[in-house]
């Protein structure tokens, strides 16, 4: 996450505030989806593990 902040901090002065906001919002959506995908994968693996281990 810190890397994303650093990149945005370098990029922001070269773009308009509206464009920077759009990029930040896009990043938030992508990170939210990645987090959701990780949780879904863990849930599925846990669920499938019940059948494989028995």
N, C-alpha and C positions, 0 to 999 in steps of 0.2 A: 504494500500500500504506500509506503514511503517513496518508493521509486516512482509510482504514478504521480504523487504530489510534486516530486522534483521535476518531472517532465512537464507537468502542467504549469509549474512556476516559471520554467524557462519559456514555455510556449505562450503563456498569457499576455506578456507585454507586446507581442507581435500580432495579436488578434484583437478584434473588438470585444467589449464585455459580453455582448449577446452571443457571439460565437464561442467564447470561453465558457459561458454558462451552458451552452448546448453540448460542448464536449464533456464537461463535468457531469451533466445529466446522463449522457450516453454511457460514460464510464460507470456511473452508479448502477445503471440498468444491467450492464454486462456483468459487473461484480455480483449483483444480486442474483442473476441467473446462474452464475458459477456456484455461488453458495447454495442455492436451491438444488442444483444438480448434484453437488457433493452429498447433501443431506438425503436426497432421493436415492442415490447410489448406495449409501450406507444402510438405508432402510431396506432396500431390495436385497442387498447382500445378507443382512441379518435375517430377513424372511426366508430367503432361499437356503440359508445355512441350517435352518430347522429341518428341512427335508433331506439335505445331503448328509447330515451327521447321524440321522436316525437309521 
